[in-house]
Amino acid sequence: MDLSGLKWPLIILIVIAIVWLGSSAGVNFMVKNFTKSTPGQNPQRDKIDEAGLTRVATYLMFLLRWEYAKNVLELAVNRYGPSGQNYYYNLYRLAKCYEKLGNYQRAYEILRDLATIDAHQYDSRVPEYNNLNLRASKLKEVHELK
């Protein structure tokens, strides 16, 4: 059975799906899917949902949609708190979103807090203390923060 005639329709469907997932409707669908259950009732579901929100935020950051990524990261951080598997990593990326959006003071505060608790010991994806401190001090110096 020759399936070569299906190649282009499949490619077109994949491109349409990717474009839709990049649209606000697609992102809203994914966020709604990862927030439909109540946190704390099923630890396995919480782990899946938090990871899903983290992936959605990663995708939005890749698309340079900083405001939307910030909202998704804040949702994940507030919804699952410090007990979440991606909590410190999401905080670190939230600082990047704030920085890209021009809210340097908030980015500085998050980086300083992560450095204070040495978040790298809890999540290896977060830079080590010295790197967090350096980035925070550069933000403070360049943007003359308090």
DSSP file (Angstrom, degrees, kcal/mol; ACC not computed):
  #  RESIDUE AA STRUCTURE BP1 BP2  ACC     N-H-->O    O-->H-N    N-H-->O    O-->H-N    TCO  KAPPA ALPHA  PHI   PSI    X-CA   Y-CA   Z-CA
    1    1 A M              0   0    0      0, 0.0     2,-0.6     0, 0.0     0, 0.0   0.000 360.0 360.0 360.0 124.2    0.0    0.0    0.0
    2    2 A D        +     0   0    0      1,-0.1     3,-0.3     2,-0.0     0, 0.0  -0.770 360.0 173.7 -92.0 117.3    1.5    3.3   -1.1
    3    3 A L    >   +     0   0    0     -2,-0.6     3,-1.8     1,-0.2     4,-0.3   0.245  49.7 106.5-104.2  10.5    1.0    6.1    1.4
    4    4 A S  G >  S+     0   0    0      1,-0.3     3,-1.1     2,-0.2     4,-0.4   0.763  71.0  65.0 -64.7 -23.6    3.2    8.7   -0.4
    5    5 A G  G 3  S+     0   0    0     -3,-0.3    -1,-0.3     1,-0.2     3,-0.1   0.670  97.0  57.1 -71.3 -15.8    0.0   10.6   -1.5
    6    6 A L  G <> S+     0   0    0     -3,-1.8     4,-2.2     1,-0.2    -1,-0.2   0.517  81.8  90.2 -90.2  -6.1   -0.7   11.4    2.2
    7    7 A K  H <> S+     0   0    0     -3,-1.1     4,-2.2    -4,-0.3     5,-0.2   0.942  89.5  40.5 -58.7 -53.6    2.7   13.1    2.8
    8    8 A W  H  > S+     0   0    0     -4,-0.4     4,-2.6     2,-0.2     5,-0.2   0.906 113.8  51.4 -69.0 -43.0    1.6   16.6    1.9
    9    9 A P  H  > S+     0   0    0      0, 0.0     4,-2.3     0, 0.0    -1,-0.2   0.909 112.5  48.4 -59.7 -37.6   -1.8   16.6    3.6
   10   10 A L  H  X S+     0   0    0     -4,-2.2     4,-2.3     2,-0.2    -2,-0.2   0.911 110.8  49.9 -66.4 -41.7   -0.1   15.3    6.7
   11   11 A I  H  X S+     0   0    0     -4,-2.2     4,-2.3    -5,-0.2    -1,-0.2   0.919 111.7  48.9 -61.7 -43.5    2.6   18.1    6.5
   12   12 A I  H  X S+     0   0    0     -4,-2.6     4,-2.5     1,-0.2    -2,-0.2   0.913 110.9  49.9 -63.4 -43.3   -0.1   20.7    6.1
   13   13 A L  H  X S+     0   0    0     -4,-2.3     4,-2.3    -5,-0.2    -1,-0.2   0.889 110.9  49.8 -62.9 -39.4   -2.1   19.4    9.1
   14   14 A I  H  X S+     0   0    0     -4,-2.3     4,-2.4     2,-0.2    -2,-0.2   0.916 111.2  48.5 -65.7 -43.3    1.0   19.4   11.2
   15   15 A V  H  X S+     0   0    0     -4,-2.3     4,-2.4     2,-0.2    -2,-0.2   0.916 111.9  49.4 -63.1 -43.1    1.9   23.0   10.2
   16   16 A I  H  X S+     0   0    0     -4,-2.5     4,-2.6     1,-0.2    -2,-0.2   0.909 111.0  50.3 -62.4 -41.8   -1.7   24.1   10.9
   17   17 A A  H  X S+     0   0    0     -4,-2.3     4,-2.5     2,-0.2    -2,-0.2   0.910 111.1  48.2 -63.3 -42.4   -1.6   22.3   14.4
   18   18 A I  H  X S+     0   0    0     -4,-2.4     4,-1.3     2,-0.2    -2,-0.2   0.908 112.5  48.3 -65.3 -42.1    1.7   24.1   15.3
   19   19 A V  H  X S+     0   0    0     -4,-2.4     4,-0.7     2,-0.2    -2,-0.2   0.917 112.4  49.4 -64.0 -42.5    0.3   27.5   14.2
   20   20 A W  H >< S+     0   0    0     -4,-2.6     3,-1.1     1,-0.2     6,-0.9   0.913 108.3  52.7 -63.5 -42.1   -2.8   26.9   16.2
   21   21 A L  H 3< S+     0   0    0     -4,-2.5    -1,-0.2     1,-0.3    -2,-0.2   0.790 108.2  52.4 -64.6 -26.2   -0.8   25.9   19.3
   22   22 A G  H 3< S+     0   0    0     -4,-1.3    -1,-0.3    -3,-0.2    -2,-0.2   0.616  96.0  88.6 -82.5 -13.2    1.1   29.1   19.0
   23   23 A S  S <X S-     0   0    0     -3,-1.1     4,-2.4    -4,-0.7     5,-0.2  -0.337  93.4-108.3 -80.4 166.2   -2.1   31.2   18.8
   24   24 A S  H  > S+     0   0    0      1,-0.2     4,-2.9     2,-0.2     5,-0.2   0.878 119.9  54.3 -61.3 -37.7   -3.8   32.5   21.9
   25   25 A A  H  > S+     0   0    0      2,-0.2     4,-2.1     1,-0.2    -1,-0.2   0.913 109.8  46.4 -63.7 -42.5   -6.6   30.0   21.5
   26   26 A G  H  > S+     0   0    0     -6,-0.9     4,-2.1     2,-0.2    -2,-0.2   0.909 114.5  46.4 -66.3 -42.7   -4.2   27.1   21.4
   27   27 A V  H  X S+     0   0    0     -4,-2.4     4,-2.9    -7,-0.3     5,-0.2   0.918 111.7  51.6 -66.7 -43.3   -2.3   28.3   24.4
   28   28 A N  H  X S+     0   0    0     -4,-2.9     4,-2.7    -5,-0.2    -1,-0.2   0.898 108.8  52.3 -59.9 -39.7   -5.5   29.0   26.3
   29   29 A F  H  X S+     0   0    0     -4,-2.1     4,-2.1    -5,-0.2    -1,-0.2   0.927 111.8  45.4 -60.8 -45.7   -6.6   25.4   25.5
   30   30 A M  H  X S+     0   0    0     -4,-2.1     4,-1.9     2,-0.2    -2,-0.2   0.919 114.0  47.8 -66.5 -43.2   -3.4   24.0   26.9
   31   31 A V  H  X S+     0   0    0     -4,-2.9     4,-0.7     1,-0.2    -2,-0.2   0.923 112.3  50.0 -63.8 -43.4   -3.5   26.1   30.0
   32   32 A K  H >< S+     0   0    0     -4,-2.7     3,-0.8    -5,-0.2     4,-0.4   0.896 109.1  52.6 -60.9 -40.0   -7.1   25.2   30.6
   33   33 A N  H >< S+     0   0    0     -4,-2.1     3,-0.6     1,-0.2    -1,-0.2   0.878 111.4  46.0 -62.9 -38.5   -6.2   21.5   30.2
   34   34 A F  H 3< S+     0   0    0     -4,-1.9    -1,-0.2     1,-0.2    -2,-0.2   0.474 116.9  44.4 -86.0  -1.7   -3.5   21.8   32.8
   35   35 A T  T << S+     0   0    0     -3,-0.8    -1,-0.2    -4,-0.7    -2,-0.2   0.252  81.6  97.1-122.1  11.6   -5.6   23.7   35.3
   36   36 A K  S <  S+     0   0    0     -3,-0.6     2,-0.2    -4,-0.4    -2,-0.1   0.762  74.5  68.2 -76.4 -22.7   -8.9   21.8   35.2
   37   37 A S  S    S-     0   0    0     -4,-0.2     0, 0.0     8,-0.1     0, 0.0  -0.616  90.8-107.9 -95.1 158.6   -8.1   19.6   38.2
   38   38 A T    >   -     0   0    0     -2,-0.2     3,-1.3     1,-0.1     4,-0.4  -0.717  37.4-116.9 -85.3 126.3   -7.9   20.9   41.8
   39   39 A P  T 3  S+     0   0    0      0, 0.0    -1,-0.1     0, 0.0    41,-0.0  -0.291  93.5  28.7 -62.0 145.6   -4.3   21.0   43.2
   40   40 A G  T 3  S+     0   0    0      2,-0.2    40,-0.0     3,-0.0    -2,-0.0   0.278  96.6  87.9  92.6 -10.3   -3.6   18.7   46.1
   41   41 A Q  S <  S+     0   0    0     -3,-1.3    -1,-0.0     1,-0.3    -4,-0.0   0.822  99.0  22.1 -90.3 -32.9   -6.1   16.0   45.4
   42   42 A N     >  -     0   0    0     -4,-0.4     4,-2.6     1,-0.1    -1,-0.3  -0.877  64.4-163.9-137.2 102.2   -4.0   13.8   43.2
   43   43 A P  H  > S+     0   0    0      0, 0.0     4,-2.1     0, 0.0     5,-0.1   0.847  92.4  52.4 -57.2 -36.6   -0.2   14.2   43.5
   44   44 A Q  H  > S+     0   0    0      2,-0.2     4,-1.9     1,-0.2     5,-0.1   0.917 111.2  46.3 -66.0 -42.3    0.4   12.4   40.2
   45   45 A R  H  > S+     0   0    0     -3,-0.3     4,-3.0     2,-0.2     5,-0.2   0.890 110.5  54.0 -66.2 -39.6   -2.0   14.7   38.3
   46   46 A D  H  X S+     0   0    0     -4,-2.6     4,-2.8     1,-0.2     5,-0.3   0.914 107.7  50.4 -60.1 -42.8   -0.4   17.7   40.0
   47   47 A K  H  X S+     0   0    0     -4,-2.1     4,-2.0    -5,-0.2    -1,-0.2   0.914 113.3  45.4 -62.0 -43.5    3.0   16.6   38.8
   48   48 A I  H  X S+     0   0    0     -4,-1.9     4,-2.3     2,-0.2    -2,-0.2   0.919 114.7  47.7 -65.9 -44.9    1.7   16.3   35.2
   49   49 A D  H  X S+     0   0    0     -4,-3.0     4,-2.6     2,-0.2     5,-0.2   0.905 111.9  48.6 -66.4 -41.5   -0.1   19.6   35.3
   50   50 A E  H  X S+     0   0    0     -4,-2.8     4,-2.1    -5,-0.2    -1,-0.2   0.922 112.9  48.2 -64.6 -42.3    2.8   21.5   36.8
   51   51 A A  H  X S+     0   0    0     -4,-2.0     4,-2.3    -5,-0.3    -1,-0.2   0.887 111.0  52.3 -63.8 -37.9    5.1   20.0   34.1
   52   52 A G  H  X S+     0   0    0     -4,-2.3     4,-2.4     2,-0.2    -2,-0.2   0.924 109.2  47.7 -64.2 -44.9    2.6   20.9   31.5
   53   53 A L  H  X S+     0   0    0     -4,-2.6     4,-2.4     1,-0.2    -1,-0.2   0.879 110.7  53.2 -63.3 -36.6    2.4   24.5   32.5
   54   54 A T  H  X S+     0   0    0     -4,-2.1     4,-2.2     2,-0.2    -2,-0.2   0.913 109.9  47.3 -63.8 -42.7    6.2   24.7   32.6
   55   55 A R  H  X S+     0   0    0     -4,-2.3     4,-2.4     2,-0.2    -2,-0.2   0.887 110.4  52.2 -66.6 -38.6    6.3   23.4   29.0
   56   56 A V  H  X S+     0   0    0     -4,-2.4     4,-2.4     2,-0.2    -2,-0.2   0.928 110.5  48.2 -62.0 -44.7    3.7   25.8   27.9
   57   57 A A  H  X S+     0   0    0     -4,-2.4     4,-2.5     2,-0.2    -2,-0.2   0.893 110.0  52.5 -62.9 -39.9    5.7   28.7   29.4
   58   58 A T  H  X S+     0   0    0     -4,-2.2     4,-2.2     2,-0.2    -1,-0.2   0.925 109.9  48.8 -60.3 -44.6    8.8   27.4   27.7
   59   59 A Y  H  X S+     0   0    0     -4,-2.4     4,-1.7     1,-0.2    -2,-0.2   0.908 111.4  49.3 -61.7 -43.8    7.0   27.4   24.4
   60   60 A L  H  <>S+     0   0    0     -4,-2.4     5,-2.9     1,-0.2    -1,-0.2   0.878 110.0  50.7 -65.5 -37.8    5.8   30.9   25.0
   61   61 A M  H ><5S+     0   0    0     -4,-2.5     3,-1.3     1,-0.2    -1,-0.2   0.887 107.4  54.0 -66.2 -37.5    9.3   32.1   25.9
   62   62 A F  H 3<5S+     0   0    0     -4,-2.2    -1,-0.2     1,-0.3    -2,-0.2   0.863 109.0  48.5 -62.0 -35.8   10.5   30.5   22.7
   63   63 A L  T 3<5S-     0   0    0     -4,-1.7    -1,-0.3    -5,-0.1    -2,-0.2   0.426 116.4-119.4 -83.0   0.9    7.9   32.5   20.8
   64   64 A L  T < 5 +     0   0    0     -3,-1.3     2,-1.2     1,-0.2    -3,-0.2   0.789  67.0 143.3  63.6  30.9    9.1   35.7   22.7
   65   65 A R     >< +     0   0    0     -5,-2.9     4,-2.4     1,-0.2     5,-0.2  -0.642  18.5 167.0 -97.7  73.6    5.6   36.1   24.2
   66   66 A W  H  >  +     0   0    0     -2,-1.2     4,-2.6     1,-0.2    -1,-0.2   0.852  66.9  51.5 -63.7 -41.9    7.0   37.3   27.5
   67   67 A E  H  > S+     0   0    0      2,-0.2     4,-2.1     1,-0.2    -1,-0.2   0.933 113.9  43.8 -63.2 -46.1    3.8   38.7   29.1
   68   68 A Y  H  > S+     0   0    0      2,-0.2     4,-2.2     1,-0.2    -2,-0.2   0.898 113.6  50.9 -67.0 -40.2    1.9   35.5   28.4
   69   69 A A  H  X S+     0   0    0     -4,-2.4     4,-2.7     1,-0.2     5,-0.2   0.902 108.5  53.2 -62.6 -40.7    4.8   33.3   29.6
   70   70 A K  H  X S+     0   0    0     -4,-2.6     4,-2.7     1,-0.2    -2,-0.2   0.920 108.7  49.6 -59.2 -44.7    4.9   35.4   32.8
   71   71 A N  H  X S+     0   0    0     -4,-2.1     4,-2.1     1,-0.2    -1,-0.2   0.903 112.3  46.7 -62.7 -42.0    1.3   34.8   33.4
   72   72 A V  H  X S+     0   0    0     -4,-2.2     4,-2.4     2,-0.2    -2,-0.2   0.907 113.3  48.8 -67.9 -41.8    1.6   31.0   32.9
   73   73 A L  H  X S+     0   0    0     -4,-2.7     4,-2.8     2,-0.2     5,-0.2   0.910 110.9  50.1 -65.1 -41.7    4.7   30.9   35.2
   74   74 A E  H  X S+     0   0    0     -4,-2.7     4,-2.8    -5,-0.2     5,-0.3   0.903 109.9  52.0 -61.8 -40.0    3.0   32.9   37.9
   75   75 A L  H  X S+     0   0    0     -4,-2.1     4,-2.5    -5,-0.2    -2,-0.2   0.934 112.0  45.2 -60.1 -47.0    0.0   30.5   37.6
   76   76 A A  H  X S+     0   0    0     -4,-2.4     4,-2.2     2,-0.2     5,-0.4   0.920 115.1  47.3 -64.2 -44.3    2.3   27.5   38.1
   77   77 A V  H  X S+     0   0    0     -4,-2.8     4,-1.7     1,-0.2    -2,-0.2   0.926 118.1  40.7 -64.5 -45.4    4.2   29.1   40.9
   78   78 A N  H  < S+     0   0    0     -4,-2.8    -1,-0.2    -5,-0.2    -2,-0.2   0.851 116.5  49.9 -72.7 -34.1    1.1   30.2   42.8
   79   79 A R  H  < S+     0   0    0     -4,-2.5    -2,-0.2    -5,-0.3    -1,-0.2   0.884 126.2  21.8 -73.5 -39.9   -0.9   27.0   42.1
   80   80 A Y  H >< S-     0   0    0     -4,-2.2     3,-0.6    -5,-0.2     4,-0.5   0.575  90.5-168.3-110.5 -12.2    1.8   24.4   43.2
   81   81 A G  G ><  -     0   0    0     -4,-1.7     3,-2.1    -5,-0.4     6,-0.2   0.085  55.9 -32.4  57.0-167.3    4.0   26.5   45.5
   82   82 A P  G 3  S+     0   0    0      0, 0.0    -1,-0.2     0, 0.0     6,-0.2   0.678 132.2  66.7 -62.1 -18.0    7.4   25.4   46.8
   83   83 A S  G <  S+     0   0    0     -3,-0.6    -2,-0.2     4,-0.1     2,-0.1   0.630  78.8 106.3 -78.8 -11.0    6.3   21.8   46.9
   84   84 A G  S X  S-     0   0    0     -3,-2.1     3,-1.1    -4,-0.5     4,-0.3  -0.399  76.2-130.0 -69.2 144.6    6.1   21.8   43.1
   85   85 A Q  T 3  S+     0   0    0      1,-0.2     4,-0.2     2,-0.1     3,-0.1   0.787 108.1  36.9 -65.2 -28.7    8.8   19.9   41.2
   86   86 A N  T 3> S+     0   0    0      1,-0.1     4,-3.0     2,-0.1     5,-0.3   0.197  83.0 115.1-108.1  13.9    9.5   22.9   38.9
   87   87 A Y  H <> S+     0   0    0     -3,-1.1     4,-2.2     1,-0.2     5,-0.2   0.918  79.9  38.7 -54.5 -55.3    9.0   25.7   41.5
   88   88 A Y  H  > S+     0   0    0     -4,-0.3     4,-2.3     1,-0.2    -1,-0.2   0.866 117.0  50.9 -69.4 -35.6   12.5   27.1   41.6
   89   89 A Y  H  > S+     0   0    0      2,-0.2     4,-2.3     1,-0.2    -1,-0.2   0.912 110.6  49.4 -65.7 -42.0   13.1   26.7   37.9
   90   90 A N  H  X S+     0   0    0     -4,-3.0     4,-2.0     2,-0.2    -2,-0.2   0.884 110.2  51.2 -65.4 -37.6    9.8   28.5   37.2
   91   91 A L  H  X S+     0   0    0     -4,-2.2     4,-2.0    -5,-0.3    -2,-0.2   0.924 109.0  51.0 -62.7 -43.4   10.8   31.3   39.5
   92   92 A Y  H  X S+     0   0    0     -4,-2.3     4,-1.3     1,-0.2    -2,-0.2   0.924 113.3  44.3 -60.5 -44.6   14.1   31.7   37.8
   93   93 A R  H  X S+     0   0    0     -4,-2.3     4,-2.0     1,-0.2    -1,-0.2   0.803 107.3  59.9 -72.2 -27.6   12.4   31.9   34.4
   94   94 A L  H  X S+     0   0    0     -4,-2.0     4,-2.6     2,-0.2    -1,-0.2   0.887 101.5  54.7 -63.8 -38.3    9.8   34.3   35.8
   95   95 A A  H  X S+     0   0    0     -4,-2.0     4,-2.3     1,-0.2    -1,-0.2   0.897 106.6  51.5 -60.7 -39.8   12.7   36.6   36.6
   96   96 A K  H  X S+     0   0    0     -4,-1.3     4,-2.6     2,-0.2    -2,-0.2   0.906 108.9  50.3 -64.1 -41.0   13.8   36.4   33.0
   97   97 A C  H  X S+     0   0    0     -4,-2.0     4,-2.0     2,-0.2    -2,-0.2   0.937 110.5  49.1 -62.0 -46.2   10.2   37.3   31.9
   98   98 A Y  H  <>S+     0   0    0     -4,-2.6     5,-2.4     1,-0.2     4,-0.5   0.902 111.3  50.7 -59.7 -40.4   10.1   40.3   34.2
   99   99 A E  H ><5S+     0   0    0     -4,-2.3     3,-1.2     1,-0.2    -1,-0.2   0.933 110.3  48.1 -62.9 -45.6   13.5   41.4   32.9
  100  100 A K  H 3<5S+     0   0    0     -4,-2.6    -1,-0.2     1,-0.3    -2,-0.2   0.810 110.9  52.4 -65.5 -29.1   12.4   41.2   29.3
  101  101 A L  T 3<5S-     0   0    0     -4,-2.0    -1,-0.3    -5,-0.2    -2,-0.2   0.478 119.9-109.4 -86.2  -2.5    9.2   43.1   30.2
  102  102 A G  T < 5S+     0   0    0     -3,-1.2     2,-1.4    -4,-0.5     3,-0.2   0.535  80.8 127.6  89.4   6.5   11.2   45.9   31.8
  103  103 A N     >< +     0   0    0     -5,-2.4     4,-1.9    -6,-0.2     5,-0.2  -0.594  25.4 161.2 -93.3  73.1   10.2   45.2   35.4
  104  104 A Y  H  >  +     0   0    0     -2,-1.4     4,-2.7     1,-0.2    -1,-0.2   0.822  65.4  59.0 -67.2 -33.5   13.8   45.1   36.6
  105  105 A Q  H  > S+     0   0    0     -3,-0.2     4,-2.3     2,-0.2    -1,-0.2   0.935 108.6  44.1 -62.5 -46.3   13.1   45.6   40.2
  106  106 A R  H  > S+     0   0    0      2,-0.2     4,-2.3     1,-0.2    -2,-0.2   0.903 113.4  51.2 -66.5 -40.3   10.9   42.5   40.4
  107  107 A A  H  X S+     0   0    0     -4,-1.9     4,-2.4     1,-0.2     5,-0.2   0.926 110.7  49.6 -60.9 -44.1   13.4   40.4   38.4
  108  108 A Y  H  X S+     0   0    0     -4,-2.7     4,-2.7     1,-0.2    -2,-0.2   0.918 109.5  51.3 -60.1 -44.9   16.1   41.6   40.8
  109  109 A E  H  X S+     0   0    0     -4,-2.3     4,-2.4     2,-0.2    -1,-0.2   0.907 111.1  47.2 -61.9 -42.9   14.1   40.6   43.8
  110  110 A I  H  X S+     0   0    0     -4,-2.3     4,-2.6     2,-0.2    -1,-0.2   0.935 113.6  47.5 -65.1 -45.7   13.4   37.1   42.5
  111  111 A L  H  X S+     0   0    0     -4,-2.4     4,-2.3     1,-0.2    -2,-0.2   0.906 112.4  49.8 -63.0 -41.0   17.0   36.5   41.6
  112  112 A R  H  X S+     0   0    0     -4,-2.7     4,-2.5    -5,-0.2    -1,-0.2   0.913 111.6  48.6 -63.1 -42.7   18.2   37.8   45.0
  113  113 A D  H  X S+     0   0    0     -4,-2.4     4,-1.8     2,-0.2    -2,-0.2   0.905 111.2  49.9 -64.6 -41.3   15.7   35.5   46.8
  114  114 A L  H  <>S+     0   0    0     -4,-2.6     5,-2.3     1,-0.2     4,-0.4   0.888 112.8  47.3 -64.4 -38.3   16.8   32.5   44.7
  115  115 A A  H ><5S+     0   0    0     -4,-2.3     3,-0.7     3,-0.2    -2,-0.2   0.892 107.2  57.3 -68.8 -38.7   20.4   33.3   45.6
  116  116 A T  H 3<5S+     0   0    0     -4,-2.5    -2,-0.2     1,-0.3    -1,-0.2   0.894 115.6  35.1 -60.1 -41.4   19.6   33.7   49.2
  117  117 A I  T 3<5S-     0   0    0     -4,-1.8    -1,-0.3    -5,-0.1    -2,-0.2   0.455 108.3-125.3 -91.7   0.8   18.2   30.2   49.5
  118  118 A D  T X 5 -     0   0    0     -3,-0.7     3,-2.0    -4,-0.4     4,-0.3   0.980  29.6-168.3  51.0  64.6   20.7   28.8   47.0
  119  119 A A  G >><S+     0   0    0     -5,-2.3     4,-2.0     1,-0.3     3,-1.3   0.671  73.6  78.1 -59.6 -19.5   17.9   27.4   44.8
  120  120 A H  G 34 S+     0   0    0      7,-0.3    -1,-0.3     1,-0.3     6,-0.1   0.822  85.6  61.4 -60.9 -30.1   20.5   25.4   42.8
  121  121 A Q  G <4 S+     0   0    0     -3,-2.0    -1,-0.3     1,-0.2    -2,-0.2   0.759 111.0  39.5 -68.3 -22.5   20.6   22.9   45.7
  122  122 A Y  T <4 S+     0   0    0     -3,-1.3     2,-0.3    -4,-0.3    -2,-0.2   0.752 132.0  18.3 -95.4 -29.3   16.8   22.2   45.1
  123  123 A D    ><  -     0   0    0     -4,-2.0     3,-1.6     3,-0.1    -1,-0.3  -0.923  61.4-155.0-147.3 115.7   16.8   22.3   41.3
  124  124 A S  T 3  S+     0   0    0     -2,-0.3    -4,-0.1     1,-0.3     4,-0.1   0.617  90.9  71.4 -70.0 -11.2   20.0   21.9   39.2
  125  125 A R  T 3  S+     0   0    0      2,-0.1    -1,-0.3    -5,-0.0    -5,-0.1   0.690  83.5  82.0 -76.6 -17.3   18.4   23.9   36.3
  126  126 A V  S <  S-     0   0    0     -3,-1.6    -3,-0.1    -7,-0.2   -37,-0.1  -0.728  94.9-107.7 -85.2 134.4   18.7   27.0   38.4
  127  127 A P        -     0   0    0      0, 0.0    -7,-0.3     0, 0.0    -1,-0.1  -0.118  42.2 -90.9 -59.0 160.9   22.2   28.6   38.2
  128  128 A E     >  -     0   0    0     -8,-0.1     4,-2.4    -9,-0.1     3,-0.4  -0.174  43.1 -93.2 -70.5 166.8   24.4   28.4   41.2
  129  129 A Y  H  > S+     0   0    0      1,-0.2     4,-2.7     2,-0.2     5,-0.2   0.863 122.8  51.1 -48.1 -49.7   24.6   31.0   43.9
  130  130 A N  H  > S+     0   0    0      1,-0.2     4,-2.4     2,-0.2    -1,-0.2   0.893 111.6  47.2 -62.3 -40.9   27.5   33.0   42.4
  131  131 A N  H  > S+     0   0    0     -3,-0.4     4,-2.5     2,-0.2    -1,-0.2   0.907 113.3  47.9 -68.3 -41.3   25.8   33.2   39.0
  132  132 A L  H  X S+     0   0    0     -4,-2.4     4,-2.5     2,-0.2    -2,-0.2   0.925 113.7  48.1 -63.2 -43.8   22.4   34.3   40.5
  133  133 A N  H  X S+     0   0    0     -4,-2.7     4,-2.7    -5,-0.2    -2,-0.2   0.908 111.8  49.6 -62.9 -43.4   24.2   36.9   42.6
  134  134 A L  H  X S+     0   0    0     -4,-2.4     4,-2.3    -5,-0.2    -2,-0.2   0.930 112.2  47.1 -62.2 -46.6   26.2   38.2   39.7
  135  135 A R  H  X S+     0   0    0     -4,-2.5     4,-2.2     1,-0.2    -2,-0.2   0.915 113.5  48.8 -63.5 -42.1   23.1   38.5   37.5
  136  136 A A  H  X S+     0   0    0     -4,-2.5     4,-2.4     1,-0.2    -2,-0.2   0.919 111.6  48.7 -63.5 -43.8   21.1   40.2   40.3
  137  137 A S  H  X S+     0   0    0     -4,-2.7     4,-2.5     1,-0.2    -1,-0.2   0.862 109.7  52.3 -67.8 -33.5   23.9   42.7   41.0
  138  138 A K  H  X S+     0   0    0     -4,-2.3     4,-2.9     2,-0.2     5,-0.3   0.914 109.9  48.8 -65.9 -41.6   24.3   43.5   37.3
  139  139 A L  H  X S+     0   0    0     -4,-2.2     4,-2.1     1,-0.2     6,-0.2   0.930 112.7  48.7 -60.8 -44.1   20.6   44.3   37.1
  140  140 A K  H  <>S+     0   0    0     -4,-2.4     5,-1.8     1,-0.2     4,-0.4   0.912 116.5  41.9 -63.1 -43.3   20.8   46.4   40.2
  141  141 A E  H ><5S+     0   0    0     -4,-2.5     3,-0.7     3,-0.2    -2,-0.2   0.943 116.5  45.2 -71.1 -48.6   23.8   48.3   38.9
  142  142 A V  H 3<5S+     0   0    0     -4,-2.9    -2,-0.2     1,-0.2    -1,-0.2   0.878 124.4  33.4 -65.6 -38.8   22.7   48.8   35.3
  143  143 A H  T 3<5S-     0   0    0     -4,-2.1    -1,-0.2    -5,-0.3    -2,-0.2   0.288 104.9-124.0-105.2  10.1   19.1   49.9   36.2
  144  144 A E  T < 5 +     0   0    0     -3,-0.7    -3,-0.2    -4,-0.4    -4,-0.1   0.920  46.6 177.1  49.2  56.8   20.0   51.7   39.4
  145  145 A L      <       0   0    0     -5,-1.8    -1,-0.1    -6,-0.2    -5,-0.0  -0.382 360.0 360.0 -87.6 166.6   17.7   49.6   41.5
  146  146 A K              0   0    0     -2,-0.1    -1,-0.1     0, 0.0    -6,-0.1   0.433 360.0 360.0 -82.1 360.0   17.2   49.8   45.3
